[in-house]
Amino acid sequence: MQTSDSKGYSAIGVFRGKTNHNMGTLWRSAYILGAAYIFTVDGRYKKQSSDVLRTWSRIPLFQYKTFEDLLNNIPHDCRLVGIEIDDKAEFLHEFQHPKRAIYLLGAEDTGLPEEVKAKCHYLVKLPGNSSLNVGVTGSIVLHDRVSKMPTDLPPNHQE
C-alpha cells in the first residue's frame, strides 16, 4: 500500500458491481490517479485482456464477500466515503477529502443500500440526477481527490 504521513492514501471499490469492463476501467484509473488498492464487495472480477498497463501487477485488488467483511478490514483511522445520489450527500466539488479514504461506489442500477450508506462516514454525489457508469464515476472522484490533494499522486508510475 502506498502510504506516507504527508500524503495519506486512498482506495476505491464497488459494492455488487455488474460488469468486469467497468471494474477494469476503475482499476486502470485507480492506478493512474494514485490509489493504493481497489476492491469489490459481494462481486467478482476477472482480468481484462484490454488491460495494457497490467494494473493487476501494480496495485492490488481485494475481494470482500460481504459489506461486514469490508468494514472489518478498513485500515485504522480511515474514512469510508459512499458515492451516491442522495439528498443527504455533499456535492463532490464542495467535498474536502479525508487524508485516508476508502471510496465505495454502488452498482449503476441499484446504488448503495440504505444500511451501507448509514455506515459511511461521508456521502458524496456528483451533479445530475442520473447515475454515470461506475468506472467513470470512480475516475471523476479520484481525479477530484488528486486535484485537491496533489501530493496523493505518486511521482512516477514507470518500472
Secondary structure, DSSP 8 states (H G I E B T S, - for coil): ----TTT-EEEEEEES---HHHHHHHHHHHHHTT-SEEEEES------TT-TT-GGGTS-EEEESSHHHHHHT--TT-EEEEE---TT-EEGGG----SEEEEEEEBTTTB--HHHHTT-SEEEE-SSSS---HHHHHHHHHHHHHHHSGGGS-S----
